Amino acid sequence: MAVLGVDGWRGKWVGALLTGRAVELVVLDDAAAVLAVPDVEVVAIDMPIGLSEDGVRACDVAARKLLGAAGSSVFPTPVRGVLATDDYAEARAISRAATDP
């Protein structure tokens, strides 16, 4: 069984393909290419599942605390409202309104 873990990277996907004990690093152009990697039974994508309606997600806070010094690797997740706009400044304003105390 092969497992592929991917993360967004420079407009593409970078992945680690694990087959048995062998690991191969791959760069893939798009989601279709990720899903087209042969003989992969599981694809794990590094992205948040579930966006908050009104603030910081408790799971992100807990993950940062659990990871201690490595907690900075847990990136802030946008609130759902930012998906309603294509404008960065507006998305930022929506996010700040929902997350600033």
Backbone as ProteinMPNN parsed JSONL, in Angstrom:
{"seq_chain_A": "MAVLGVDGWRGKWVGALLTGRAVELVVLDDAAAVLAVPDVEVVAIDMPIGLSEDGVRACDVAARKLLGAAGSSVFPTPVRGVLATDDYAEARAISRAATDP", "coords_chain_A": {"N_chain_A": [[0.838, -1.183, 0.0], [0.565, 2.196, -0.856], [1.056, 5.479, 0.389], [0.301, 8.883, 0.141], [1.311, 11.995, 1.145], [0.502, 15.375, 0.989], [1.182, 18.895, 0.465], [0.46, 22.335, -0.081], [2.602, 24.207, -2.221], [4.401, 26.748, -3.557], [2.479, 27.322, -5.589], [1.97, 24.815, -6.483], [1.834, 21.307, -5.654], [3.602, 19.662, -3.141], [4.846, 16.535, -2.29], [5.118, 13.617, -0.177], [5.73, 10.423, -0.91], [5.004, 7.409, 0.338], [5.994, 4.19, 0.208], [5.885, 1.125, 1.416], [8.779, 1.031, 3.221], [10.09, 2.955, 1.893], [10.592, 6.325, 0.902], [9.592, 8.776, -1.322], [10.071, 11.957, -2.651], [7.887, 14.178, -4.253], [6.832, 16.512, -6.776], [3.904, 18.0, -7.749], [1.677, 19.195, -10.244], [-1.064, 19.941, -9.943], [-4.303, 19.352, -8.337], [-5.479, 17.26, -9.741], [-3.255, 15.892, -10.675], [-2.228, 15.022, -8.254], [-4.174, 13.166, -7.485], [-3.81, 11.356, -9.491], [-1.535, 9.888, -9.074], [-0.076, 6.78, -9.349], [-1.135, 3.671, -7.824], [-1.668, 4.551, -5.232], [-3.233, 4.387, -2.164], [-4.128, 5.978, -0.122], [-4.512, 9.441, 0.253], [-3.249, 12.124, 1.929], [-3.977, 15.347, 2.79], [-2.54, 18.375, 3.692], [-4.355, 20.517, 5.102], [-6.74, 22.766, 6.56], [-9.687, 21.409, 8.013], [-12.886, 22.294, 8.146], [-14.006, 25.406, 8.919], [-14.045, 28.16, 11.14], [-16.889, 30.033, 12.14], [-16.817, 32.321, 13.605], [-14.369, 33.073, 14.838], [-11.145, 32.202, 16.302], [-10.112, 28.844, 15.899], [-10.61, 26.334, 18.3], [-9.227, 23.924, 18.164], [-6.888, 24.61, 16.811], [-5.626, 26.28, 18.65], [-5.235, 24.444, 20.733], [-3.543, 22.611, 19.446], [-1.254, 24.188, 18.957], [-0.458, 24.644, 21.601], [0.05, 22.02, 22.476], [2.215, 21.361, 20.832], [4.214, 23.01, 21.706], [7.302, 24.59, 21.418], [7.33, 24.137, 18.693], [4.906, 24.987, 17.898], [4.416, 27.145, 16.233], [4.22, 26.137, 13.731], [1.635, 25.546, 13.228], [-0.605, 27.007, 11.357], [-2.562, 30.031, 11.326], [-6.048, 29.708, 10.816], [-8.321, 30.796, 8.373], [-11.452, 32.546, 8.906], [-14.731, 31.389, 8.013], [-16.157, 33.354, 6.605], [-14.357, 34.733, 4.931], [-14.314, 33.419, 2.558], [-16.23, 34.466, 0.983], [-15.352, 36.516, -0.584], [-13.211, 37.823, -3.179], [-11.353, 39.665, -2.787], [-8.423, 40.674, -1.24], [-8.002, 42.652, 0.788], [-10.594, 43.018, 1.755], [-11.15, 40.425, 2.661], [-9.278, 40.243, 4.692], [-10.239, 42.222, 6.427], [-12.702, 41.086, 7.138], [-11.804, 38.807, 8.472], [-10.343, 39.932, 10.605], [-12.383, 41.303, 11.942], [-13.823, 39.177, 12.904], [-12.05, 37.847, 14.562], [-10.498, 39.528, 16.197], [-10.285, 40.688, 19.53]], "CA_chain_A": [[0.0, 0.0, 0.0], [1.288, 3.464, -0.898], [0.384, 6.623, 0.995], [0.854, 10.14, -0.342], [0.986, 13.175, 1.935], [0.811, 16.55, 0.176], [0.982, 20.235, 1.004], [0.624, 23.367, -1.094], [3.971, 24.724, -2.283], [4.721, 27.555, -4.735], [1.468, 27.157, -6.627], [1.88, 23.4, -6.845], [1.757, 20.427, -4.497], [4.788, 18.86, -2.853], [4.355, 15.369, -1.577], [5.972, 12.51, 0.249], [5.1, 9.166, -1.296], [5.521, 6.333, 1.185], [5.694, 2.843, -0.272], [6.641, 0.294, 2.355], [9.666, 1.886, 4.022], [10.736, 3.91, 0.987], [9.931, 7.619, 0.756], [9.978, 9.528, -2.517], [9.499, 13.297, -2.687], [7.354, 14.476, -5.581], [6.192, 17.803, -7.007], [2.766, 17.75, -8.628], [1.172, 20.471, -10.755], [-2.411, 20.311, -9.505], [-5.012, 18.304, -7.596], [-5.669, 16.103, -10.627], [-1.991, 15.147, -10.675], [-2.142, 14.358, -6.946], [-5.061, 12.002, -7.503], [-3.407, 10.439, -10.558], [-0.338, 9.125, -8.714], [-0.505, 5.377, -9.383], [-1.012, 2.723, -6.71], [-1.825, 5.217, -3.936], [-4.509, 4.04, -1.534], [-4.525, 7.066, 0.769], [-3.903, 10.75, 0.047], [-3.458, 12.999, 3.082], [-3.724, 16.726, 2.372], [-2.328, 19.268, 4.822], [-5.211, 21.697, 5.029], [-7.743, 22.735, 7.625], [-11.014, 20.872, 7.73], [-13.845, 23.021, 8.968], [-13.616, 26.772, 9.236], [-14.848, 28.79, 12.178], [-17.78, 31.115, 11.722], [-16.716, 33.531, 14.412], [-13.149, 33.29, 15.603], [-10.046, 31.245, 16.266], [-10.552, 27.477, 16.179], [-10.059, 25.772, 19.536], [-8.274, 22.856, 17.835], [-5.609, 25.236, 16.467], [-5.043, 26.729, 19.919], [-4.79, 23.239, 21.444], [-2.397, 22.042, 18.725], [-0.086, 25.036, 19.237], [-0.056, 24.386, 22.987], [0.606, 20.668, 22.531], [3.495, 21.318, 20.119], [5.206, 23.835, 22.394], [8.154, 25.436, 20.578], [7.0, 23.904, 17.284], [3.531, 25.428, 17.697], [4.308, 28.123, 15.146], [3.958, 25.428, 12.472], [0.179, 25.492, 13.062], [-0.934, 28.31, 10.791], [-3.918, 30.509, 11.607], [-7.043, 29.315, 9.829], [-9.261, 31.9, 8.151], [-12.86, 32.304, 9.224], [-15.507, 31.015, 6.829], [-16.601, 34.543, 5.883], [-13.406, 35.216, 3.926], [-14.563, 32.724, 1.293], [-17.246, 35.21, 0.24], [-14.756, 37.602, -1.353], [-11.956, 37.604, -3.905], [-10.515, 40.818, -2.488], [-7.592, 40.404, -0.064], [-8.251, 43.636, 1.849], [-11.899, 42.717, 2.336], [-11.01, 39.171, 3.407], [-8.536, 40.572, 5.91], [-11.153, 42.957, 7.309], [-13.669, 40.106, 7.648], [-11.095, 37.965, 9.431], [-10.042, 40.719, 11.81], [-13.633, 41.583, 12.656], [-14.276, 37.946, 13.558], [-11.074, 37.261, 15.486], [-9.918, 40.487, 17.144], [-11.135, 40.87, 20.726]], "C_chain_A": [[0.881, 1.244, 0.0], [0.406, 4.556, -0.298], [1.083, 7.876, 0.499], [0.373, 11.265, 0.562], [1.409, 14.401, 1.153], [0.508, 17.844, 0.917], [1.17, 21.218, -0.144], [2.025, 23.953, -1.033], [4.185, 25.443, -3.606], [3.754, 27.337, -5.897], [1.306, 25.735, -7.125], [1.646, 22.603, -5.57], [3.092, 19.72, -4.346], [4.307, 17.695, -1.997], [5.451, 14.411, -1.17], [5.19, 11.234, -0.027], [5.771, 8.043, -0.52], [5.039, 5.0, 0.635], [6.535, 1.883, 0.553], [7.457, 1.193, 3.261], [10.382, 2.929, 3.176], [9.909, 5.188, 0.876], [10.491, 8.31, -0.478], [9.301, 10.889, -2.456], [9.081, 13.611, -4.114], [6.788, 15.891, -5.605], [5.125, 17.574, -8.064], [2.108, 19.076, -8.997], [-0.172, 20.902, -10.179], [-3.073, 19.133, -8.8], [-5.243, 17.066, -8.452], [-4.409, 15.247, -10.662], [-1.797, 14.411, -9.353], [-2.961, 13.068, -6.974], [-4.671, 10.966, -8.552], [-2.144, 9.642, -10.228], [-0.748, 7.654, -8.601], [-0.263, 4.626, -8.073], [-1.083, 3.363, -5.327], [-3.206, 4.876, -3.386], [-5.033, 5.148, -0.633], [-3.776, 8.325, 0.371], [-4.263, 11.601, 1.26], [-3.05, 14.411, 2.675], [-3.616, 17.601, 3.61], [-3.138, 20.536, 4.598], [-6.264, 21.607, 6.121], [-9.057, 22.141, 7.138], [-11.975, 21.564, 8.687], [-13.321, 24.388, 9.346], [-14.576, 27.344, 10.263], [-15.733, 29.872, 11.569], [-17.398, 32.426, 12.401], [-15.447, 33.677, 15.243], [-12.132, 32.185, 15.436], [-10.573, 29.855, 16.628], [-9.849, 26.938, 17.42], [-9.027, 24.689, 19.238], [-6.908, 23.429, 17.455], [-4.881, 25.7, 17.726], [-4.473, 25.53, 20.679], [-3.562, 22.624, 20.773], [-1.135, 22.856, 18.984], [0.447, 24.766, 20.641], [0.629, 23.024, 23.104], [2.001, 20.604, 21.909], [4.578, 22.179, 20.761], [5.974, 24.72, 21.428], [7.855, 25.273, 19.087], [5.584, 24.376, 16.946], [3.352, 26.429, 16.574], [4.068, 27.45, 13.794], [2.461, 25.216, 12.241], [-0.258, 26.885, 12.622], [-2.351, 28.728, 11.17], [-4.862, 30.13, 10.46], [-8.011, 30.474, 9.617], [-10.669, 31.533, 8.609], [-13.619, 32.073, 7.918], [-15.894, 32.229, 5.973], [-15.646, 35.036, 4.809], [-13.615, 34.537, 2.57], [-15.561, 33.471, 0.414], [-16.66, 36.314, -0.634], [-13.491, 37.157, -2.072], [-10.944, 38.693, -3.586], [-9.753, 40.595, -1.179], [-7.902, 41.361, 1.086], [-9.591, 43.363, 2.537], [-11.842, 41.435, 3.169], [-10.294, 39.42, 4.733], [-9.431, 41.295, 6.918], [-12.187, 42.015, 7.93], [-13.02, 39.255, 8.733], [-10.817, 38.716, 10.728], [-11.292, 41.004, 12.626], [-14.099, 40.356, 13.441], [-13.322, 37.461, 14.641], [-10.451, 38.237, 16.469], [-10.859, 40.668, 18.331], [-11.729, 42.258, 20.807]], "O_chain_A": [[1.837, 1.331, 0.771], [-0.815, 4.556, -0.457], [2.312, 7.928, 0.442], [-0.83, 11.467, 0.725], [2.549, 14.477, 0.694], [-0.294, 17.887, 1.85], [1.944, 20.966, -1.068], [2.575, 24.172, 0.046], [4.154, 24.815, -4.664], [4.171, 27.186, -7.045], [0.58, 25.487, -8.088], [1.3, 23.165, -4.531], [3.65, 19.231, -5.328], [3.475, 17.856, -1.104], [6.546, 14.395, -1.732], [4.127, 11.0, 0.549], [6.956, 7.765, -0.702], [3.841, 4.718, 0.601], [7.757, 1.835, 0.406], [6.905, 2.022, 3.985], [11.192, 3.701, 3.691], [8.683, 5.14, 0.769], [11.705, 8.414, -0.654], [8.093, 10.973, -2.235], [9.819, 13.347, -5.063], [6.324, 16.404, -4.586], [5.397, 17.027, -9.133], [1.995, 19.973, -8.162], [-0.398, 22.09, -9.951], [-2.488, 18.057, -8.679], [-5.208, 15.946, -7.944], [-4.488, 14.018, -10.677], [-1.262, 13.303, -9.331], [-2.495, 12.014, -6.541], [-5.142, 9.83, -8.512], [-1.724, 8.804, -11.026], [-1.66, 7.32, -7.846], [0.675, 4.91, -7.329], [-0.609, 2.779, -4.352], [-4.218, 5.057, -4.063], [-6.238, 5.25, -0.404], [-2.561, 8.297, 0.174], [-5.44, 11.776, 1.578], [-1.912, 14.641, 2.264], [-4.492, 17.576, 4.475], [-2.668, 21.497, 3.988], [-6.635, 20.516, 6.555], [-9.472, 22.351, 5.998], [-11.867, 21.418, 9.905], [-12.299, 24.504, 10.022], [-15.77, 27.046, 10.252], [-15.355, 30.535, 10.603], [-17.621, 33.506, 11.854], [-15.467, 34.356, 16.27], [-12.242, 31.342, 14.545], [-11.378, 29.708, 17.547], [-8.634, 27.074, 17.564], [-8.054, 24.546, 19.977], [-5.881, 22.814, 17.739], [-3.668, 25.533, 17.849], [-3.361, 25.594, 21.204], [-2.644, 22.168, 21.455], [-0.065, 22.289, 19.205], [1.658, 24.671, 20.845], [1.666, 22.898, 23.756], [2.869, 19.88, 22.398], [5.746, 22.078, 20.387], [5.376, 25.513, 20.7], [8.106, 26.189, 18.304], [5.119, 24.182, 15.822], [2.26, 26.554, 16.02], [3.746, 28.125, 12.816], [2.061, 24.756, 11.171], [-0.275, 27.823, 13.419], [-3.235, 27.885, 11.319], [-4.504, 30.226, 9.286], [-8.473, 31.074, 10.588], [-11.025, 30.358, 8.688], [-13.189, 32.515, 6.852], [-15.951, 32.129, 4.747], [-16.077, 35.696, 3.864], [-13.139, 35.034, 1.549], [-15.719, 33.148, -0.763], [-17.401, 36.981, -1.355], [-12.796, 36.24, -1.635], [-9.809, 38.651, -4.06], [-10.36, 40.358, -0.135], [-8.048, 40.93, 2.229], [-9.701, 43.468, 3.758], [-12.419, 41.369, 4.254], [-10.671, 38.867, 5.767], [-9.384, 41.012, 8.115], [-12.509, 42.136, 9.113], [-13.615, 39.013, 9.783], [-11.033, 38.187, 11.819], [-11.264, 40.953, 13.855], [-14.696, 40.483, 14.51], [-13.736, 36.738, 15.548], [-9.919, 37.807, 17.493], [-12.072, 40.786, 18.162], [-12.461, 42.563, 21.748]]}, "name": "protein", "num_of_chains": 1, "seq": "MAVLGVDGWRGKWVGALLTGRAVELVVLDDAAAVLAVPDVEVVAIDMPIGLSEDGVRACDVAARKLLGAAGSSVFPTPVRGVLATDDYAEARAISRAATDP"}
